[in-house]
Amino acid sequence: MKKLFQFLIWLIVIMIVALIVRTLLFKSQQGSYILQEQIISEGESVKNLSEAIGFPTVSYSIDSSIDTAAFEGYLNFIFHKYPLVNERLEREIFNHFSLLYKWRGRDTSLNPVVLMAHYDVVPAGDNQEWERGPFSGYNDGTYIWGRGTLDDKASMISILEAVERLLREGFVPERTIYLSFGHDKEISGERGARTIASSLKKRDVKVEFVLDEGMAVTYGMVPMIKKPVALIGTSEKGYVSVRLSCSLPGGHSSTPERESALTVIARAVTRLNENQIKPQLSGPVEDFIRYVGPEMPFYAKVIFANRWLFKSLLLKVYTGSASGNALVRTTTAPTIIKSGIKDNVIPVTAEAVVNFRILPGENSGSVIEHVKKTIKDSRVVIEPLRDFINEPAPVSPVDTKGFMAVFRTIRQIYPEAVVAPTLTLSASDSRHFSEITRNIYRFAPIMVTSEDMTRIHGLNERIKAEDFLRGINFYYQLIKNLQQ
């Protein structure tokens, strides 16, 4: 008994030593970079963004018409405001409204880079509910207001401002740079980014890396880190919605059977909600922990450095919040339920739609299998809505020239920020480029808080003018860093 006790003591000591050693070896990934001087004057650039917001380039749905005057007006504005971009770069227009510019580099043996953004926006809702008009582009001296200031006209205008500036300076890039600007990202990007990517594939263009929207510089959104955290998406979740339907005899509500189509569907939805797919640490989240963990307080650092022991605890912490849960799980979200025509009539049919955002490592097929096994009721017809299915994007590596160029530039323009790869929860146009490069990174140089996130696709979207100007500097410096 004594020997067993001594063995346990030694085992505990060894484990404690191992925990401490692994924690001490859990070094910062941030490096040291020199802050780059701001080079863009405020007045004209801010004015250009304000004017861009004034065009209501709204995407409503895949099968709806668009305000062609707004889209044509926006393109004419771009052609007029950025004369050097439109004179010196090769320009193509796809499906009337999406743009691809080719800035030919000196060394054509180098694989090109693609910088992306989109300029269509979601509907604004009731204009009267906005503090400033959703398409006013109003500048109050601090903020520029309107739909697209965060998602995603600010990125497009920032890229164009940076390139126009570099062209004025006589700059010629070492490698070719493509500028891809989609007009229908908010309704899947099929006619814009997908068509552009297919065209490049047909031309056998091999891309070094793609940079698109997706993540940002966040304030107060990563627990236990007081500094801003700049997040680079290295993958994005997939998307599938599943329709559940049931038909059973109805009747008068005064003499109900034990079950009806409605109760069967309600039970199926409840089962899915209560028995969700198990959480796991995907590759992008593992990388996030590796980059963010060393910047945390020591007690948290111990946990992140020793995931082999604390994985269950980490998953429990993540699943404790909606945003954290979405990072580690294929989420289940019942979104639509339909049944019944009158309060005293038992419905003969019922239908529900459940949306799943799929974690890398899983796919739409595995989600459907989970739905079938969980519901276990032959009366429920299960079918995916095939008009919009996205598989999770491949996970892009972080040991590439592209990732390091983006990482380095963020550290130069936002030296106060911790930079980390992560998983993007929403869809971006960049997924259409996965067949021409494995190196796709999702970062827009905007600065956001939790409150700002509610404004994206919500009311009162806005961006600080000074943050927008830093975004221009980001693209300016990134293009220069591609020389090295």
SVG drawing of the C-alpha trace seen along z (x, -y; Angstrom):
<svg xmlns="http://www.w3.org/2000/svg" viewBox="-65 -66 77 68">
<polyline fill="none" stroke="black" stroke-width="0.4" points="0.0,0.0 2.9,-2.3 4.6,-1.7 1.3,-2.4 1.0,-5.7 4.6,-6.7 3.9,-5.8 0.9,-8.0 2.9,-10.9 5.6,-10.5 3.0,-10.4 1.5,-13.6 4.9,-15.3 5.8,-14.2 2.5,-15.4 3.0,-18.8 6.5,-19.1 5.2,-18.2 2.5,-20.8 5.0,-23.5 7.5,-22.6 5.0,-22.5 3.6,-25.9 7.1,-27.5 7.7,-26.2 4.4,-27.7 6.1,-30.7 4.5,-33.7 4.1,-33.6 3.7,-37.3 7.2,-38.4 8.4,-42.1 7.5,-44.4 8.0,-48.1 4.9,-50.3 4.4,-51.6 3.8,-55.4 0.3,-56.3 0.5,-57.6 -3.1,-58.3 -4.7,-61.8 -8.1,-61.7 -10.3,-64.0 -10.5,-62.5 -10.4,-58.8 -13.2,-59.2 -15.2,-61.2 -14.9,-58.4 -16.1,-55.8 -19.1,-58.0 -20.0,-58.4 -19.6,-54.6 -22.1,-53.9 -24.7,-56.1 -25.3,-53.5 -27.9,-51.0 -26.3,-47.9 -28.7,-45.5 -28.8,-41.8 -32.3,-40.5 -32.4,-36.8 -31.0,-34.5 -34.1,-34.7 -35.0,-38.4 -34.1,-41.3 -31.6,-44.0 -31.5,-47.8 -29.4,-47.9 -29.1,-51.7 -27.5,-51.4 -25.0,-48.8 -24.2,-50.6 -23.9,-53.9 -21.5,-52.3 -19.3,-50.9 -19.2,-54.3 -18.2,-55.8 -15.3,-53.3 -14.2,-53.9 -14.2,-57.7 -12.6,-57.9 -9.7,-55.5 -8.4,-56.5 -5.0,-55.0 -6.4,-51.6 -8.7,-51.6 -6.1,-52.8 -3.0,-50.8 -4.6,-47.5 -6.3,-45.1 -10.0,-45.1 -12.6,-42.4 -16.3,-42.6 -18.2,-39.3 -21.9,-39.0 -22.3,-42.8 -21.3,-43.8 -18.4,-41.8 -14.8,-43.2 -11.5,-41.5 -8.3,-43.7 -4.9,-42.2 -1.9,-44.2 0.9,-42.6 4.1,-42.0 7.7,-42.2 8.3,-38.4 5.7,-36.4 7.2,-33.2 5.9,-34.0 2.3,-32.8 -0.1,-35.8 -2.0,-37.0 -5.8,-37.7 -7.1,-40.5 -10.9,-40.2 -13.9,-42.2 -17.6,-42.4 -19.8,-45.5 -23.3,-44.2 -25.1,-44.6 -28.0,-43.1 -31.3,-45.0 -31.4,-47.8 -34.9,-47.2 -37.0,-50.1 -35.0,-53.3 -36.8,-55.1 -35.2,-52.9 -31.6,-54.0 -30.0,-56.9 -28.6,-58.0 -29.9,-56.9 -28.6,-53.5 -27.4,-54.8 -26.5,-58.3 -22.7,-57.7 -23.0,-60.4 -19.8,-61.4 -20.3,-62.9 -16.6,-63.6 -16.0,-60.2 -18.1,-57.6 -19.1,-57.0 -22.7,-55.6 -24.5,-53.2 -24.9,-49.8 -21.6,-48.4 -19.3,-50.4 -18.3,-47.2 -19.6,-44.6 -17.8,-45.0 -17.5,-48.2 -14.9,-49.5 -12.6,-46.7 -13.1,-47.3 -12.5,-51.0 -9.5,-50.5 -7.9,-48.2 -8.6,-50.7 -7.3,-53.6 -4.1,-51.7 -3.5,-50.6 -4.3,-54.0 -1.7,-55.5 0.9,-53.0 0.4,-53.6 0.8,-57.4 4.1,-56.6 5.3,-54.6 5.2,-51.3 5.3,-48.0 4.7,-44.8 7.2,-41.9 4.4,-39.4 1.1,-39.8 -1.8,-40.9 -5.5,-40.3 -8.2,-42.4 -11.5,-40.5 -14.7,-42.4 -18.0,-40.5 -21.5,-41.9 -23.6,-39.0 -21.7,-37.6 -24.8,-38.1 -26.7,-35.7 -24.0,-33.0 -21.5,-34.6 -22.5,-32.3 -22.5,-34.9 -19.6,-36.9 -16.7,-35.3 -17.5,-31.8 -17.5,-32.9 -14.2,-34.8 -12.6,-31.8 -13.7,-29.4 -12.2,-31.8 -8.9,-31.8 -8.9,-28.0 -9.6,-27.7 -6.6,-29.9 -4.5,-27.6 -3.7,-30.4 -1.9,-29.0 -2.5,-31.4 -0.1,-31.9 -2.8,-33.0 -6.2,-34.7 -7.2,-37.3 -10.9,-38.0 -13.2,-39.3 -14.2,-37.1 -12.5,-38.1 -11.3,-41.4 -9.4,-43.2 -11.6,-42.6 -11.9,-44.5 -13.0,-42.8 -14.2,-39.7 -11.6,-37.2 -11.8,-36.4 -8.8,-37.0 -7.0,-39.2 -7.2,-43.0 -5.4,-43.7 -7.2,-43.8 -7.1,-40.4 -6.7,-40.3 -8.2,-37.1 -7.3,-35.5 -9.8,-32.9 -8.0,-29.8 -11.3,-27.9 -15.0,-28.6 -17.9,-26.5 -20.1,-24.7 -23.9,-25.2 -26.8,-22.9 -30.5,-23.2 -32.7,-20.1 -36.5,-20.0 -38.4,-17.7 -42.0,-16.9 -44.8,-14.6 -48.3,-13.7 -50.9,-12.1 -54.7,-12.1 -56.2,-15.2 -59.5,-15.8 -61.4,-17.9 -59.4,-19.3 -62.1,-18.2 -61.2,-14.5 -57.4,-14.5 -55.4,-11.4 -52.3,-10.9 -50.1,-12.1 -50.4,-14.4 -48.2,-15.5 -47.5,-18.6 -46.5,-16.7 -44.3,-14.3 -42.4,-17.2 -42.1,-19.1 -40.6,-16.0 -38.2,-15.6 -37.0,-19.2 -36.7,-18.7 -34.6,-15.6 -32.2,-17.4 -31.9,-20.3 -31.2,-18.2 -28.8,-15.7 -26.5,-17.9 -23.3,-16.8 -20.4,-16.4 -18.0,-19.3 -14.4,-19.0 -11.3,-21.2 -10.8,-21.6 -7.5,-22.5 -8.2,-26.3 -9.2,-26.4 -6.1,-24.4 -4.1,-27.0 -6.0,-29.8 -5.2,-28.3 -1.5,-28.0 -1.3,-31.7 -3.6,-33.2 -2.7,-30.9 0.7,-32.3 -0.7,-35.8 -3.1,-34.8 -2.7,-34.9 -0.6,-32.1 -3.4,-29.9 -5.1,-30.0 -1.8,-29.5 -1.4,-26.3 -4.7,-25.0 -4.1,-26.0 -0.5,-24.6 -1.7,-21.2 -4.7,-20.4 -3.9,-16.7 -5.1,-17.0 -7.6,-19.8 -9.4,-19.2 -12.7,-18.3 -12.5,-21.5 -11.8,-23.6 -14.7,-22.2 -17.0,-22.8 -15.9,-26.4 -16.3,-26.9 -19.8,-25.4 -20.9,-27.6 -21.4,-30.6 -23.2,-30.9 -20.1,-32.2 -17.7,-29.7 -20.1,-26.8 -20.1,-27.8 -16.3,-27.5 -16.2,-23.9 -19.4,-22.3 -21.6,-21.8 -24.4,-23.9 -28.1,-23.0 -30.6,-25.8 -34.3,-25.2 -35.4,-28.2 -38.8,-27.5 -41.9,-25.5 -45.2,-25.4 -48.4,-23.6 -52.1,-24.2 -54.8,-26.4 -57.3,-26.9 -57.3,-26.7 -59.9,-23.9 -58.5,-21.8 -55.8,-19.2 -53.3,-19.7 -52.7,-16.8 -49.2,-18.1 -46.3,-19.7 -42.9,-20.9 -39.8,-22.3 -36.4,-23.5 -33.3,-23.1 -30.1,-24.8 -26.6,-23.4 -23.3,-25.2 -20.8,-22.5 -17.4,-22.2 -14.3,-21.3 -13.8,-17.6 -17.5,-16.9 -19.7,-17.3 -23.3,-17.6 -23.6,-13.8 -22.5,-13.2 -25.0,-15.8 -27.9,-14.1 -26.9,-10.8 -26.9,-12.4 -30.4,-13.8 -31.7,-10.3 -30.1,-8.5 -31.3,-11.2 -34.9,-11.4 -35.4,-7.6 -39.0,-8.0 -39.9,-6.6 -42.9,-9.0 -40.6,-12.0 -39.4,-12.6 -35.8,-14.1 -34.4,-16.0 -31.7,-18.6 -32.6,-21.9 -30.3,-21.5 -30.6,-25.1 -27.8,-26.1 -25.3,-23.6 -21.7,-24.5 -19.2,-22.0 -16.7,-23.3 -13.8,-25.1 -10.4,-23.2 -8.2,-24.3 -5.4,-26.6 -1.9,-26.2 -0.3,-28.8 3.3,-28.0 3.0,-29.7 4.4,-32.9 0.8,-34.2 -0.2,-33.7 3.1,-35.2 2.6,-38.3 -0.8,-38.9 0.4,-38.2 3.4,-40.5 1.3,-43.4 -1.3,-43.2 1.5,-43.4 3.0,-46.4 -0.3,-48.4 -1.9,-47.2 1.1,-46.6 -1.1,-46.7 -3.0,-43.6 -2.4,-39.9 -2.7,-38.1 -4.1,-34.6 -5.6,-32.2 -9.1,-30.9 -12.3,-29.5 -14.6,-31.8 -18.3,-31.1 -19.9,-32.8 -19.5,-32.2 -17.3,-34.3 -16.7,-34.5 -13.2,-33.1 -14.6,-29.5 -15.0,-29.6 -11.2,-29.9 -10.4,-26.6 -9.7,-24.8 -6.9,-27.2 -5.1,-27.5 -5.1,-25.9 -3.9,-29.1 -7.1,-31.2 -7.1,-33.7 -10.0,-35.7 -9.3,-39.0 -10.7,-42.5 -8.8,-45.4 -11.7,-46.7 -11.9,-47.1 -15.0,-45.7 -16.5,-45.2 -19.4,-42.9 -21.7,-45.9 -20.3,-46.5 -21.0,-42.9 -24.7,-43.4 -24.6,-46.3 -23.4,-44.0 -26.6,-43.0 -28.4,-44.9 -29.3,-48.5 -26.9,-51.5 -23.9,-49.9 -21.0,-52.3 -17.2,-52.5 -14.8,-54.9 -13.0,-57.1 -9.7,-56.5 -10.2,-52.8 -11.0,-52.9 -7.8,-54.8 -5.8,-52.2 -7.4,-49.7 -6.1,-51.5 -2.6,-51.4 -3.0,-47.7 -3.4,-47.0 -0.8,-49.5 1.8,-47.8 0.7,-44.3 1.3,-44.9 4.8,-46.3 5.5,-43.3 4.8,-41.0 8.0,-42.2 10.0,-40.3"/>
</svg>
